Amino acid sequence: MEDEEKVDPDYLKGFNEGYTIAQYMPELAQKLAAIDNDQVRLAGFQDGRKQYQLEQTKDRLPSWLKGDRASKNPNPPTKAKDRDIEPDKD
């Protein structure tokens, strides 16, 4: 179980570099992510860049689209069978 939680140091270093470079130099990050290679550090770089882009996309969403809307109102209003649209006039 502990082996699954450990991350390769090269992957982690690449992830952090990808995130940081995408944050400050997005054009360079795009060019570096386009490199086709099987190195662990480059895979981390690409994942770090993707993570930064996902976070930026979420930040651009309006507040009503963020998070889980279903959990905000656990008790939705009930529909009453006997409720009319207009009040009774006597």
RAPEWO-V23842 format. One record per pair of residues at least 4 apart in sequence whose ideal C-beta (glycine too) atoms are under 7 Angstrom apart, sorted by the first residue. I is the first residue (numbers start at 1). J is the second residue. If there is no record, write none. Layout:
I:J / I:J
This chain:
2:6 / 7:11 / 7:12 / 8:12 / 8:40 / 9:13 / 10:14 / 10:40 / 10:41 / 10:44 / 11:15 / 11:40 / 11:41 / 11:43 / 11:44 / 12:16 / 12:44 / 13:17 / 13:41 / 13:44 / 14:18 / 14:41 / 14:42 / 14:43 / 14:44 / 14:45 / 14:48 / 15:19 / 15:44 / 15:45 / 15:47 / 15:48 / 16:20 / 16:48 / 17:21 / 17:45 / 17:48 / 18:22 / 18:29 / 18:44 / 18:45 / 18:46 / 18:47 / 18:48 / 18:49 / 19:23 / 19:48 / 19:49 / 19:51 / 19:52 / 20:24 / 21:25 / 21:28 / 21:29 / 22:26 / 22:29 / 22:48 / 22:49 / 22:52 / 22:53 / 23:52 / 25:29 / 26:30 / 27:31 / 28:32 / 29:33 / 29:49 / 30:34 / 32:45 / 33:45 / 33:46 / 33:49 / 35:42 / 37:42 / 39:43 / 40:44 / 41:45 / 42:46 / 43:47 / 44:48 / 45:49 / 46:50 / 47:51 / 48:52 / 49:53 / 50:54 / 51:55 / 52:56 / 53:57 / 54:58 / 55:59 / 56:60 / 58:66 / 61:65 / 61:66
